[in-house]
Amino acid sequence: MKTAGTDAIGAFRWGLRRYAVVFVLCLLAGAVLAPYWALHRKPPLDATALVVAQRLDMSLTALPRYGEAVFGNGQVAQAVAAKFGDLGPDQSVIPDRVSLVADQDSIVFQVIGHDANPKTAADIANTAATTFVQALNVPGVGVGAFQIQRPADPPVTGSTVLGTVVATAIGTIAGVVLGLAVVSFLLVVRRPVLADADVVEATGVPSLGTVTVPWTWRGRLPLPAEFSGLVPVCRRLLALPTPMVVLVSRPRQERVRRKVSAALASVLGRVRDVRYVGSRDARRTIEFASASVTASSQGNGNGNGNGHGNGRKRPRTGRQRLTVIDSSEPMDLVQPPHLTATVLVVRRGISGAALRAAVVEHLGGSAEARVLLVKRGRRARSVYRSERATQEEIRLPEPVDVG
């Protein structure tokens, strides 16, 4: 039985959300191009002139073959081409612009003109019928006498409204099918990593889980309460035997990694003595979150809190120490391998090939290696603003203890 989230339906639903623009473009292409083609296309119309044998001196069974031979000897094609301009070589005039229907055991020939314009189609049929009758009457006695029984009339064109509606419906369905096919093709090529089982299958590295990272404006970091899936990840980190956690990522995920590292350090600081190495804004976010938790726990008891918001380190609590490092500096990332757990932060839905390349580049040499999937969430309602921290003159040493 497959792990939840790795089945084909779940992957296809993710693909529809991820490639929604591609799907909509395919849908619009079908819904717009089909009626446009239906409105602007000009299908050839048929106008028929009837030629009848007044007197027949030859065998009735031989009449159709005789008529086809006379019709195709070049006189009809030359007459049509001379009157209606350059219609191409003779072989394209017959049967593309004019054709003959000679039924067996019948003395009636049907000369049919083809053109998108009804009047032109009738004129082509009448011109061809006149030339055809003249060619049929050349032998005279022994063959028979022929005349035009009924000249061709311009055919009646139907309404295009129904055709446009049908074309729109067919085009919409075709657009949906095309969109689904394109999304399926992209999923097969990309092979997105969507769940823990996918991470293990693609790389063999265990996964810490999936964290939903709220969206914020640049320069603002969300508080830990805004994250979803953070607590199970912290439990798995606490179960690791190493006293040091290093968060790494590809360059395009550095901003997301900074948000996650600040939130992880804030939550882990409630149960362990945490030493955080990272950006200035992230350290301020951790201190702000810790101060909020302390203030809410103390309430209105002593009124002035513990006094650690001015940059002084907190006293040791006797709990095991944990170091969280989120930095792009090479010297910060060089840590004792047997004491380090390296966590690779990647976007949920990353291709299997890209994840394997990132694992090879960033993981290796540490005592523990893990992958953390992150996905974008809604806009954060409570965020840390660096301007506010500056106004409150929060000054933290580097690194900072948040335990």
Sine and cosine of phi, psi and omega as CSV:
sin_phi,cos_phi,sin_psi,cos_psi,sin_omega,cos_omega
0.00,0.00,0.76,-0.65,-0.06,-1.00
-0.97,0.25,0.52,-0.86,0.06,-1.00
-0.93,0.37,0.58,-0.82,-0.02,-1.00
-0.86,0.51,0.70,-0.71,0.02,-1.00
0.99,-0.13,-0.19,0.98,-0.01,-1.00
-0.96,-0.29,0.00,1.00,-0.01,-1.00
-0.96,0.28,0.21,-0.98,-0.08,-1.00
-0.91,0.41,-0.61,0.80,-0.02,-1.00
-0.92,0.40,-0.69,0.72,0.03,-1.00
-0.89,0.46,-0.67,0.74,0.03,-1.00
-0.91,0.42,-0.61,0.79,-0.01,-1.00
-0.93,0.36,-0.62,0.79,0.06,-1.00
-0.89,0.46,-0.67,0.75,0.06,-1.00
-0.89,0.45,-0.65,0.76,0.00,-1.00
-0.89,0.45,-0.61,0.79,0.04,-1.00
-0.91,0.42,-0.62,0.78,0.05,-1.00
-0.95,0.32,-0.66,0.75,-0.06,-1.00
-0.93,0.36,-0.65,0.76,-0.04,-1.00
-0.94,-0.34,0.62,0.78,-0.01,-1.00
-0.87,0.48,-0.60,0.80,-0.01,-1.00
-0.90,0.43,-0.67,0.74,0.02,-1.00
-0.90,0.45,-0.68,0.73,-0.01,-1.00
-0.90,0.44,-0.69,0.72,0.00,-1.00
-0.91,0.43,-0.64,0.77,0.03,-1.00
-0.89,0.46,-0.67,0.75,0.05,-1.00
-0.90,0.44,-0.66,0.75,0.01,-1.00
-0.89,0.45,-0.71,0.70,0.01,-1.00
-0.92,0.40,-0.59,0.81,0.02,-1.00
-0.87,0.49,-0.69,0.72,0.02,-1.00
-0.94,0.34,-0.65,0.76,-0.06,-1.00
-0.96,0.29,-0.38,0.92,-0.04,-1.00
-0.99,-0.16,-0.71,0.71,-0.07,-1.00
-0.93,0.37,-0.59,0.81,-0.03,-1.00
-0.90,0.44,-0.79,0.62,0.05,-1.00
-0.91,0.40,-0.53,0.85,0.07,-1.00
-0.88,0.47,-0.69,0.73,0.04,-1.00
-0.91,0.42,-0.62,0.78,-0.01,-1.00
-0.91,0.41,-0.57,0.82,-0.03,-1.00
-0.98,0.22,-0.55,0.84,-0.13,-0.99
-0.98,-0.21,-0.21,0.98,0.02,-1.00
-0.96,0.28,0.53,-0.85,0.01,-1.00
-0.82,-0.57,1.00,0.03,0.00,-1.00
-0.93,0.38,0.56,-0.83,0.00,-1.00
-0.91,0.42,0.67,-0.74,0.05,-1.00
-0.97,-0.24,0.44,-0.90,-0.05,-1.00
-0.93,-0.38,0.76,-0.65,0.11,-0.99
-0.85,-0.53,0.76,-0.65,-0.15,-0.99
-0.90,-0.44,0.77,-0.64,0.14,-0.99
-0.93,-0.37,0.67,-0.74,-0.04,-1.00
-0.98,-0.22,0.75,-0.66,0.07,-1.00
-0.90,-0.44,0.78,-0.62,-0.08,-1.00
-0.84,-0.54,0.49,-0.87,0.06,-1.00
-1.00,0.00,0.92,-0.38,0.06,-1.00
-0.94,0.34,-0.66,0.75,0.02,-1.00
-0.70,-0.72,0.74,-0.68,-0.05,-1.00
-0.85,-0.53,0.91,-0.42,-0.01,-1.00
-0.99,-0.16,-0.11,0.99,-0.04,-1.00
-0.94,-0.33,0.09,-1.00,0.00,-1.00
-0.92,0.39,0.63,-0.78,-0.01,-1.00
-0.91,0.41,-0.55,0.84,0.00,-1.00
-0.94,0.33,-0.43,0.90,0.00,-1.00
-1.00,0.03,-0.18,0.98,-0.07,-1.00
-0.88,0.47,-0.72,0.70,-0.01,-1.00
-0.86,0.51,-0.68,0.73,-0.01,-1.00
-0.92,0.40,-0.60,0.80,0.04,-1.00
-0.91,0.41,-0.70,0.71,0.01,-1.00
-0.89,0.46,-0.67,0.74,0.00,-1.00
-0.91,0.41,-0.59,0.80,0.02,-1.00
-0.92,0.40,-0.68,0.73,0.02,-1.00
-0.92,0.38,-0.64,0.77,-0.04,-1.00
-0.92,0.40,-0.54,0.84,-0.05,-1.00
-0.99,-0.15,0.20,0.98,-0.04,-1.00
-0.99,0.16,-0.01,1.00,0.08,-1.00
0.95,-0.31,-0.33,0.94,-0.04,-1.00
-0.93,0.37,-0.70,0.72,-0.01,-1.00
-0.90,0.43,-0.70,0.71,-0.01,-1.00
-0.90,0.45,-0.66,0.75,0.01,-1.00
-0.91,0.42,-0.63,0.77,0.00,-1.00
-0.91,0.40,-0.67,0.74,0.02,-1.00
-0.92,0.40,-0.67,0.74,-0.01,-1.00
-0.92,0.39,-0.58,0.81,-0.01,-1.00
-0.93,0.38,-0.57,0.82,-0.07,-1.00
-1.00,0.07,-0.55,0.84,-0.10,-1.00
-0.93,-0.36,0.37,0.93,0.09,-1.00
1.00,0.08,-0.18,-0.98,-0.05,-1.00
-0.98,0.21,0.97,-0.23,0.02,-1.00
-0.99,-0.17,0.18,0.98,-0.01,-1.00
0.98,-0.21,-0.09,-1.00,0.02,-1.00
-0.91,0.42,0.28,-0.96,-0.08,-1.00
-0.85,0.52,-0.61,0.79,-0.06,-1.00
-0.92,0.39,-0.35,0.94,0.06,-1.00
-1.00,0.04,-0.39,0.92,0.07,-1.00
-0.93,0.37,-0.64,0.77,0.07,-1.00
-0.91,-0.42,0.90,-0.44,0.22,0.98
-0.96,-0.29,0.21,0.98,-0.10,-1.00
-0.91,0.41,-0.64,0.77,-0.06,-1.00
-0.97,-0.25,-0.45,0.89,0.02,-1.00
-0.52,-0.85,0.59,-0.81,-0.03,-1.00
-0.59,-0.81,0.24,-0.97,-0.05,-1.00
-0.83,-0.56,0.69,-0.72,0.12,-0.99
-0.90,-0.44,0.91,-0.42,-0.01,-1.00
-0.88,-0.47,0.98,-0.19,-0.01,-1.00
-0.97,0.23,0.55,-0.83,0.04,-1.00
-0.94,0.34,0.62,-0.79,0.00,-1.00
0.85,0.52,0.64,0.77,0.04,-1.00
-0.66,-0.75,0.57,-0.83,0.02,-1.00
-0.99,-0.15,0.19,0.98,-0.04,-1.00
-0.92,-0.38,0.76,-0.65,0.12,-0.99
-0.96,-0.29,0.61,-0.79,0.08,-1.00
-0.95,-0.32,0.88,-0.47,0.06,-1.00
-0.98,-0.22,0.90,-0.44,-0.15,-0.99
-0.91,-0.40,0.81,-0.58,0.09,-1.00
-0.99,-0.14,0.61,-0.79,-0.05,-1.00
-0.85,-0.53,0.82,-0.57,0.07,-1.00
-0.21,-0.98,0.46,-0.89,0.03,-1.00
-0.94,0.35,-0.45,0.89,0.04,-1.00
-1.00,0.01,0.82,-0.58,-0.04,-1.00
-0.85,0.53,-0.69,0.73,-0.03,-1.00
-0.92,0.39,-0.64,0.77,0.02,-1.00
-0.91,0.42,-0.64,0.77,0.03,-1.00
-0.87,0.49,-0.67,0.74,0.03,-1.00
-0.92,0.40,-0.66,0.75,0.01,-1.00
-0.90,0.43,-0.64,0.77,0.04,-1.00
-0.89,0.45,-0.69,0.73,0.00,-1.00
-0.89,0.45,-0.70,0.72,-0.02,-1.00
-0.92,0.38,-0.64,0.77,0.04,-1.00
-0.89,0.46,-0.70,0.71,0.01,-1.00
-0.92,0.40,-0.62,0.78,-0.01,-1.00
-0.91,0.41,-0.65,0.76,0.01,-1.00
-0.89,0.46,-0.73,0.68,0.02,-1.00
-0.91,0.42,-0.61,0.79,-0.01,-1.00
-0.90,0.43,-0.68,0.74,0.01,-1.00
-0.90,0.44,-0.66,0.75,0.02,-1.00
-0.88,0.47,-0.64,0.76,0.00,-1.00
-0.94,0.34,-0.56,0.83,0.01,-1.00
-0.93,0.37,-0.56,0.83,-0.08,-1.00
-1.00,0.09,-0.05,1.00,-0.03,-1.00
-0.88,0.47,-0.72,0.70,-0.01,-1.00
-0.91,0.42,-0.53,0.85,0.02,-1.00
0.96,0.29,-0.82,-0.57,-0.06,-1.00
-0.89,0.46,0.67,-0.74,-0.02,-1.00
0.97,-0.23,-0.37,0.93,0.02,-1.00
-0.91,-0.42,-0.82,0.58,0.00,-1.00
0.65,-0.76,-0.09,-1.00,0.03,-1.00
-0.83,-0.56,0.68,-0.73,-0.09,-1.00
-0.78,-0.62,0.48,-0.88,0.06,-1.00
-0.47,-0.88,0.24,-0.97,0.05,-1.00
-0.98,0.18,0.89,-0.45,0.02,-1.00
-0.98,0.21,-0.66,0.75,0.00,-1.00
-0.51,-0.86,0.88,-0.47,0.04,-1.00
-0.93,0.37,0.31,-0.95,-0.03,-1.00
-0.98,0.19,0.64,-0.77,0.10,-0.99
-0.95,-0.32,0.50,-0.87,0.04,-1.00
-0.85,0.53,0.76,-0.65,0.01,-1.00
-0.93,0.36,0.48,-0.88,0.02,-1.00
-0.99,0.10,0.79,-0.61,0.03,-1.00
-1.00,0.01,0.65,-0.76,0.02,-1.00
-0.99,0.13,0.15,-0.99,0.02,-1.00
-0.95,0.32,0.62,-0.79,-0.01,-1.00
-1.00,-0.03,-0.04,1.00,-0.05,-1.00
-0.90,0.43,-0.77,0.64,-0.01,-1.00
-0.89,0.46,-0.65,0.76,0.02,-1.00
-0.89,0.45,-0.61,0.79,0.03,-1.00
-0.92,0.39,-0.66,0.75,0.01,-1.00
-0.89,0.45,-0.72,0.70,0.02,-1.00
-0.89,0.46,-0.67,0.74,0.00,-1.00
-0.90,0.44,-0.61,0.79,0.03,-1.00
-0.90,0.44,-0.70,0.71,0.01,-1.00
-0.89,0.46,-0.72,0.70,0.00,-1.00
-0.91,0.42,-0.65,0.76,0.01,-1.00
-0.90,0.43,-0.62,0.79,0.04,-1.00
-0.90,0.44,-0.71,0.70,0.02,-1.00
-0.89,0.46,-0.68,0.73,0.03,-1.00
-0.89,0.45,-0.61,0.80,0.04,-1.00
-0.90,0.43,-0.65,0.76,0.04,-1.00
-0.89,0.45,-0.72,0.69,0.01,-1.00
-0.89,0.46,-0.67,0.74,0.01,-1.00
-0.90,0.44,-0.69,0.72,0.02,-1.00
-0.88,0.48,-0.69,0.72,0.03,-1.00
-0.90,0.45,-0.63,0.78,0.02,-1.00
-0.91,0.41,-0.66,0.75,0.00,-1.00
-0.91,0.41,-0.70,0.72,0.02,-1.00
-0.88,0.47,-0.68,0.73,0.02,-1.00
-0.88,0.47,-0.66,0.75,0.02,-1.00
-0.89,0.46,-0.68,0.73,0.01,-1.00
-0.90,0.43,-0.61,0.80,0.03,-1.00
-0.92,0.40,-0.64,0.77,0.02,-1.00
-0.91,0.42,-0.65,0.76,0.00,-1.00
-0.95,0.31,-0.68,0.73,-0.10,-1.00
-0.98,0.22,-0.64,0.77,-0.09,-1.00
0.78,0.62,0.92,0.38,-0.11,-0.99
-0.92,0.39,0.52,-0.86,0.07,-1.00
-0.99,-0.12,0.92,-0.40,-0.14,-0.99
-0.89,-0.46,-0.27,0.96,-0.08,-1.00
-0.52,-0.85,0.10,-1.00,-0.04,-1.00
-0.86,0.51,-0.66,0.75,0.00,-1.00
-0.88,0.47,-0.56,0.83,0.03,-1.00
-0.92,0.39,-0.61,0.79,0.02,-1.00
-0.89,0.46,-0.74,0.67,-0.01,-1.00
-0.90,0.44,-0.65,0.76,-0.01,-1.00
-0.91,0.41,-0.61,0.79,-0.07,-1.00
-0.99,0.17,-0.57,0.82,-0.14,-0.99
-0.81,-0.58,-0.39,0.92,-0.12,-0.99
0.99,0.12,0.01,1.00,0.00,-1.00
-1.00,-0.07,0.72,-0.70,0.03,-1.00
-0.90,0.43,0.42,-0.91,0.01,-1.00
-0.94,-0.35,0.62,-0.79,0.07,-1.00
-0.99,0.16,-0.30,0.95,-0.05,-1.00
0.80,-0.60,-0.28,-0.96,-0.03,-1.00
-0.82,-0.57,0.75,-0.66,0.02,-1.00
-0.89,-0.46,0.75,-0.66,0.07,-1.00
-1.00,0.00,0.89,-0.46,-0.07,-1.00
-0.99,-0.15,0.87,-0.50,-0.01,-1.00
-0.93,0.38,0.45,-0.89,0.01,-1.00
-1.00,0.09,0.67,-0.74,0.05,-1.00
-0.64,-0.77,0.33,-0.94,0.12,-0.99
-0.93,0.37,0.41,-0.91,0.01,-1.00
-0.89,0.45,0.69,-0.72,-0.05,-1.00
1.00,-0.06,-0.02,1.00,0.02,-1.00
-0.81,-0.59,0.62,-0.79,-0.01,-1.00
-0.87,-0.49,0.69,-0.72,0.00,-1.00
-0.97,0.25,0.46,-0.89,0.06,-1.00
-0.98,0.18,0.36,-0.93,-0.08,-1.00
-0.84,0.54,-0.51,0.86,-0.03,-1.00
-0.90,0.44,-0.32,0.95,-0.03,-1.00
-0.99,0.12,-0.21,0.98,-0.04,-1.00
-1.00,0.07,0.53,-0.85,0.09,-1.00
-0.90,-0.44,0.71,-0.71,-0.02,-1.00
1.00,0.09,0.18,0.98,-0.07,-1.00
-0.97,0.23,-0.61,0.79,-0.08,-1.00
-0.90,0.43,-0.74,0.67,0.05,-1.00
-0.86,0.51,-0.58,0.82,0.04,-1.00
-0.91,0.42,-0.65,0.76,0.02,-1.00
-0.91,0.43,-0.62,0.78,0.03,-1.00
-0.88,0.47,-0.67,0.75,0.00,-1.00
-0.93,0.36,-0.56,0.83,0.06,-1.00
-0.93,0.38,-0.64,0.77,0.01,-1.00
-0.92,0.40,-0.42,0.91,0.01,-1.00
-0.98,0.21,-0.22,0.98,0.01,-1.00
-0.97,0.26,0.58,-0.82,-0.06,-1.00
-0.98,0.18,-0.20,0.98,-0.09,-1.00
-0.99,0.13,0.61,-0.79,0.00,-1.00
-1.00,0.04,0.13,0.99,-0.06,-1.00
-0.65,-0.76,0.74,-0.68,0.02,-1.00
-0.86,-0.51,0.82,-0.57,0.03,-1.00
-0.91,-0.41,0.84,-0.54,0.03,-1.00
-0.99,-0.14,0.81,-0.59,0.00,-1.00
-0.79,-0.62,0.28,-0.96,0.01,-1.00
-0.25,-0.97,0.16,-0.99,0.16,-0.99
-0.95,0.31,0.37,-0.93,-0.07,-1.00
-0.82,0.57,-0.58,0.82,-0.07,-1.00
-0.96,0.29,-0.23,0.97,0.02,-1.00
-0.97,-0.25,0.25,0.97,-0.06,-1.00
-0.89,0.45,-0.65,0.76,-0.02,-1.00
-0.91,0.41,-0.67,0.74,0.04,-1.00
-0.91,0.41,-0.64,0.77,0.02,-1.00
-0.88,0.48,-0.63,0.78,0.01,-1.00
-0.90,0.44,-0.65,0.76,0.06,-1.00
-0.89,0.46,-0.71,0.70,-0.05,-1.00
-0.92,0.40,-0.67,0.74,-0.03,-1.00
-0.89,0.45,-0.65,0.76,0.03,-1.00
-0.90,0.44,-0.67,0.74,0.01,-1.00
-0.92,0.39,-0.67,0.74,0.02,-1.00
-0.88,0.48,-0.72,0.70,0.00,-1.00
-0.90,0.45,-0.60,0.80,0.01,-1.00
-0.90,0.43,-0.69,0.73,-0.02,-1.00
-0.96,0.29,-0.68,0.73,0.01,-1.00
-0.90,0.43,-0.46,0.89,0.00,-1.00
-0.92,0.39,-0.21,0.98,0.02,-1.00
-0.98,0.18,-0.34,0.94,-0.05,-1.00
-0.83,-0.56,-0.20,0.98,0.00,-1.00
-0.69,-0.72,0.37,-0.93,0.17,-0.99
-0.98,0.19,0.94,-0.33,-0.11,-0.99
-0.96,-0.26,0.76,-0.64,0.14,-0.99
-0.95,-0.31,0.88,-0.47,-0.10,-0.99
-0.95,-0.32,0.75,-0.66,0.08,-1.00
-0.87,-0.49,0.91,-0.41,-0.04,-1.00
-0.11,-0.99,-0.30,-0.95,-0.07,-1.00
-0.94,0.35,0.30,-0.95,-0.04,-1.00
-0.91,0.42,-0.70,0.72,0.00,-1.00
-0.89,0.45,-0.62,0.78,0.01,-1.00
-0.91,0.41,-0.64,0.77,0.03,-1.00
-0.90,0.44,-0.63,0.77,0.04,-1.00
-0.92,0.40,-0.60,0.80,0.04,-1.00
-0.89,0.46,-0.69,0.73,0.02,-1.00
-0.88,0.47,-0.71,0.70,0.00,-1.00
-0.90,0.44,-0.64,0.77,0.01,-1.00
-0.90,0.43,-0.69,0.72,0.02,-1.00
-0.91,0.41,-0.65,0.76,0.02,-1.00
-0.91,0.41,-0.64,0.77,0.03,-1.00
-0.91,0.42,-0.60,0.80,0.02,-1.00
-0.91,0.42,-0.66,0.75,0.02,-1.00
-0.91,0.41,-0.67,0.75,0.00,-1.00
-0.90,0.44,-0.69,0.73,-0.01,-1.00
-0.90,0.44,-0.65,0.76,-0.01,-1.00
-0.93,0.36,-0.53,0.85,-0.01,-1.00
-0.97,0.24,-0.56,0.83,-0.01,-1.00
-0.99,0.16,-0.47,0.88,-0.01,-1.00
0.89,0.46,-0.76,-0.65,0.01,-1.00
-0.96,-0.28,0.45,0.89,-0.08,-1.00
-0.91,0.42,-0.96,0.26,-0.05,-1.00
-0.98,-0.19,-0.15,0.99,0.19,-0.98
1.00,0.10,-0.58,0.81,-0.10,-0.99
-0.92,-0.38,0.14,0.99,0.11,-0.99
0.91,0.41,-0.42,-0.91,-0.06,-1.00
-0.98,-0.20,-0.10,0.99,0.10,-1.00
0.96,0.28,0.43,0.90,-0.01,-1.00
-0.98,-0.19,0.21,0.98,0.01,-1.00
-0.99,0.12,-0.03,1.00,-0.05,-1.00
-0.99,-0.17,0.20,0.98,0.10,-0.99
0.95,-0.31,-0.13,0.99,0.01,-1.00
-0.98,0.18,0.58,-0.81,-0.01,-1.00
-0.94,0.34,0.51,-0.86,0.03,-1.00
-0.98,0.20,0.47,-0.88,0.02,-1.00
-0.94,0.34,0.44,-0.90,0.03,-1.00
-0.92,0.38,0.56,-0.83,-0.02,-1.00
-0.95,-0.31,-0.06,1.00,-0.04,-1.00
1.00,0.04,-0.07,1.00,0.02,-1.00
-0.99,0.15,0.35,-0.94,-0.01,-1.00
-0.89,0.45,0.65,-0.76,-0.08,-1.00
-1.00,0.05,0.63,-0.78,0.02,-1.00
-0.73,-0.68,0.76,-0.64,0.02,-1.00
-0.96,-0.28,0.80,-0.60,0.05,-1.00
-0.92,-0.39,0.85,-0.53,-0.05,-1.00
-0.89,-0.46,0.83,-0.55,0.11,-0.99
-0.74,-0.68,1.00,-0.10,-0.10,-0.99
-0.49,-0.87,0.44,-0.90,0.09,-1.00
-0.98,-0.19,0.01,1.00,0.02,-1.00
-0.98,0.19,0.79,-0.61,-0.03,-1.00
-0.85,0.53,-0.59,0.81,-0.04,-1.00
-0.93,0.37,-0.52,0.86,0.05,-1.00
-0.95,0.32,-0.48,0.88,-0.07,-1.00
-1.00,0.10,-0.25,0.97,0.03,-1.00
-1.00,0.10,0.98,-0.20,-0.03,-1.00
-0.78,-0.63,0.33,-0.95,0.03,-1.00
-0.83,0.55,0.85,-0.53,-0.10,-1.00
-0.86,0.52,-0.63,0.78,-0.08,-1.00
-0.96,0.27,-0.15,0.99,0.02,-1.00
-0.94,-0.33,0.06,1.00,-0.19,-0.98
-0.91,-0.43,0.68,-0.73,0.20,-0.98
-0.92,-0.39,0.88,-0.48,-0.03,-1.00
-0.99,-0.16,0.79,-0.61,-0.03,-1.00
-0.91,-0.41,0.86,-0.51,0.04,-1.00
-1.00,-0.05,0.88,-0.47,0.00,-1.00
-1.00,-0.06,0.87,-0.49,-0.01,-1.00
-0.72,-0.70,0.39,-0.92,0.05,-1.00
-0.95,0.32,0.67,-0.74,0.13,-0.99
-0.91,0.41,0.76,-0.65,-0.07,-1.00
0.98,-0.18,0.04,1.00,0.06,-1.00
-0.88,0.48,0.55,-0.83,0.00,-1.00
-0.93,0.36,0.46,-0.89,0.00,-1.00
-0.87,0.48,-0.63,0.78,0.01,-1.00
-0.91,0.42,-0.68,0.73,0.01,-1.00
-0.91,0.41,-0.61,0.79,0.02,-1.00
-0.92,0.40,-0.67,0.74,0.03,-1.00
-0.89,0.46,-0.64,0.77,0.03,-1.00
-0.91,0.42,-0.64,0.77,0.02,-1.00
-0.92,0.39,-0.61,0.79,0.03,-1.00
-0.90,0.44,-0.69,0.73,0.01,-1.00
-0.89,0.45,-0.60,0.80,-0.06,-1.00
-0.98,0.22,-0.65,0.76,-0.19,-0.98
-0.95,-0.30,-0.46,0.89,-0.03,-1.00
-0.98,-0.21,0.44,-0.90,-0.01,-1.00
0.78,-0.62,0.69,-0.72,0.02,-1.00
1.00,-0.01,-0.21,0.98,0.00,-1.00
-1.00,-0.05,0.33,-0.94,0.03,-1.00
-0.91,0.41,-0.60,0.80,0.02,-1.00
-0.76,-0.66,0.61,-0.79,0.05,-1.00
-0.74,-0.67,0.74,-0.67,-0.03,-1.00
-0.65,-0.76,0.36,-0.93,0.08,-1.00
-0.87,-0.49,0.72,-0.70,0.03,-1.00
-0.89,-0.46,0.87,-0.49,0.04,-1.00
-1.00,0.04,0.68,-0.74,0.05,-1.00
-0.79,-0.61,0.57,-0.82,0.08,-1.00
-0.70,-0.71,0.43,-0.90,-0.08,-1.00
-0.99,0.17,0.72,-0.70,0.03,-1.00
-0.94,-0.33,-0.28,-0.96,0.01,-1.00
-0.97,0.24,0.12,-0.99,-0.01,-1.00
-0.92,0.40,0.71,-0.70,-0.03,-1.00
-0.94,0.35,0.66,-0.75,0.03,-1.00
-1.00,0.03,-0.52,0.85,0.03,-1.00
-0.85,-0.52,0.86,-0.51,-0.06,-1.00
-0.75,-0.67,0.32,-0.95,0.13,-0.99
-1.00,-0.06,0.78,-0.63,0.01,-1.00
-0.95,-0.32,0.83,-0.56,-0.05,-1.00
-0.90,0.44,-0.53,0.85,0.02,-1.00
-0.89,0.46,-0.65,0.76,0.00,-1.00
-0.91,0.43,-0.64,0.76,0.02,-1.00
-0.91,0.42,-0.60,0.80,0.03,-1.00
-0.91,0.42,-0.66,0.75,0.00,-1.00
-0.91,0.43,-0.57,0.82,0.01,-1.00
-0.99,0.13,-0.03,1.00,0.08,-1.00
0.83,0.56,0.77,0.64,0.11,-0.99
-0.99,0.13,0.88,-0.48,-0.01,-1.00
-0.84,-0.54,0.90,-0.43,-0.05,-1.00
-0.92,-0.38,0.62,-0.78,0.12,-0.99
-0.95,0.30,0.24,-0.97,0.00,-1.00
-0.86,-0.51,0.88,-0.48,-0.02,1.00
-0.99,0.17,-0.01,-1.00,-0.07,-1.00
-0.84,-0.55,0.62,-0.79,0.11,-0.99
-1.00,-0.10,0.80,-0.60,-0.04,-1.00
-0.88,-0.47,0.20,0.98,-0.02,-1.00
-0.96,0.26,0.00,0.00,0.00,0.00
